[in-house]
Amino acid sequence: MEPQLLHSVVDGVATVVIHHPAKRNAMTAGMWAELPPLLDALATDPAVRALVLTGEGGTFCAGADISTLRGSAAEAQGLAVRAEDALAAFPKPTLAAVRGHCVGGGCQLAAACDLRFADEGALFGITPAKLGIVYAASSTRRLVSLVGPATAKYLLFSGELIDTERALRTGLVDEVLPEGELDKRVAEFTRVLAARSQLTQAAAKEFADGRRDRDAYWAEQARGSGDTAEGVTAFLERRQPRFTWTTSG
């Protein structure tokens, strides 16, 4: 099978799989270019309430497939940054499910997700210093906001890999699962996400990402959605709420 991004939607959760096992799921130029339009399609699909990004087999992503990036370093980095930005802008909750190596552009993609759950044997690293590449400003700022300036500098200056214990301690990872438990936990947690209010999630995502000019917009959305009334009624009736507001319109 050619290197590609596979995707499926089951029970409200879209799963995107980085599929290039011959090169530890390294991203080709075509795969970087494929990701933004795929995310656009999934964002507007009313059946999608959350998204999981993962890698085929025992590796998340070993970074960029350098052999396919024949142009300038700036051109290659531009493809990666556009894919990363598209993932960060996805309007519904995103979760990276990480096994094995999550390195370079792979770590860049994982950092663009809202949450990261990892198998206990996973390794993380950001490696532009090994190639003499200037890491993009937007990617650097996202990394700093996630792990803080000291850890960001450690990762960027050295290009060294860190294990899940350190990744969890510094905020790069949200949960570490014993071997064999990652899929079960991701499925369990994404079911929770899919059952919650998309209105709450979408507003919280914007506010957490630094948007400061949308309070009035979200207040208006809340008034017109019916989600608050449904949530209160369901709580009083001791049943699961049936939220109807969706980012897909």
LINLIN-V947284 format. One record per backbone hydrogen bond with DSSP energy under -0.5 kcal/mol. CO is the residue of the C=O (numbers start at 1). NH is the residue of the N-H. E is the energy in kcal/mol with one decimal. If there is no record, write none. Layout:
co=[CO CO]
nh=[NH NH]
e=[E E]
This chain:
co=[4 4 6 8 10 12 12 12 13 14 15 15 16 16 17 17 18 18 19 20 20 20 21 23 24 26 27 28 29 30 31 32 33 34 35 36 37 38 39 40 42 44 45 47 49 50 51 52 53 54 56 61 63 64 65 66 68 72 73 74 75 76 77 78 79 80 81 82 83 84 85 87 93 94 95 95 96 96 97 98 99 100 101 101 102 103 104 105 106 107 108 109 110 115 116 116 117 118 119 122 123 124 125 127 128 128 128 133 136 137 138 139 140 141 142 143 144 148 149 150 151 152 153 154 155 162 163 164 165 166 167 167 167 168 175 177 178 181 182 183 184 185 186 187 188 189 190 191 192 192 193 197 198 199 200 201 202 203 204 205 206 207 214 215 216 217 218 219 220 221 222 226 227 228 229 230 231 232 233 234 234 235 241 246]
nh=[6 19 17 15 13 14 49 50 10 52 8 17 18 54 6 19 20 56 4 23 25 26 24 26 62 28 65 32 33 34 35 36 37 38 39 40 41 42 43 44 45 46 48 49 93 14 95 16 97 18 59 103 27 66 68 69 70 76 77 78 79 80 81 82 83 84 85 86 87 88 89 90 51 115 53 97 98 117 55 119 60 123 60 61 125 106 108 109 110 111 112 113 113 96 174 175 98 177 122 164 102 162 104 130 131 132 133 135 140 141 142 143 144 145 146 147 148 152 153 154 155 156 157 158 159 124 167 168 169 170 171 172 173 171 118 120 181 185 186 187 188 189 190 191 192 193 194 195 195 196 196 201 202 203 204 205 206 207 208 209 211 210 218 219 220 221 222 223 224 225 226 230 231 232 233 234 235 236 237 238 239 238 243 249]
e=[-0.6 -2.4 -3.1 -2.8 -1.9 -0.5 -3.8 -1.3 -2.3 -3.1 -1.6 -0.5 -0.5 -2.4 -2.4 -0.7 -0.7 -2.4 -2.2 -2.0 -2.5 -0.6 -1.5 -1.3 -1.4 -0.5 -3.0 -2.3 -2.3 -1.7 -1.4 -0.7 -0.6 -1.6 -2.6 -2.3 -2.0 -2.1 -2.5 -1.3 -0.9 -0.7 -1.9 -0.5 -0.6 -2.8 -2.3 -3.1 -2.6 -2.8 -1.1 -2.4 -3.4 -1.3 -2.0 -1.3 -1.1 -2.2 -2.8 -2.1 -1.7 -1.8 -2.8 -2.3 -1.9 -2.6 -3.0 -2.0 -1.9 -2.6 -1.9 -1.0 -2.4 -1.5 -2.5 -0.6 -0.7 -2.6 -0.5 -2.8 -1.7 -2.3 -0.9 -2.1 -1.7 -2.4 -1.9 -2.0 -2.3 -2.6 -0.9 -0.7 -1.1 -2.7 -3.0 -1.3 -2.8 -3.0 -2.3 -0.6 -2.4 -2.8 -1.9 -1.5 -1.4 -1.0 -2.2 -0.7 -2.5 -2.7 -2.0 -2.3 -2.7 -2.4 -1.2 -2.7 -2.3 -2.1 -2.5 -2.2 -2.6 -2.7 -3.2 -1.8 -2.0 -2.6 -2.4 -2.8 -1.9 -2.1 -0.7 -1.6 -1.7 -0.6 -2.5 -2.1 -2.3 -2.3 -2.8 -2.6 -2.3 -2.7 -2.7 -1.5 -1.3 -2.3 -2.5 -1.1 -0.6 -0.8 -1.0 -2.2 -3.0 -2.2 -2.6 -2.4 -1.9 -2.5 -2.8 -1.7 -2.4 -1.5 -2.4 -2.3 -2.2 -2.3 -2.4 -2.0 -1.9 -1.1 -0.8 -2.3 -2.9 -2.5 -2.5 -2.8 -2.0 -2.4 -2.3 -0.5 -2.4 -0.9 -0.6 -1.5]
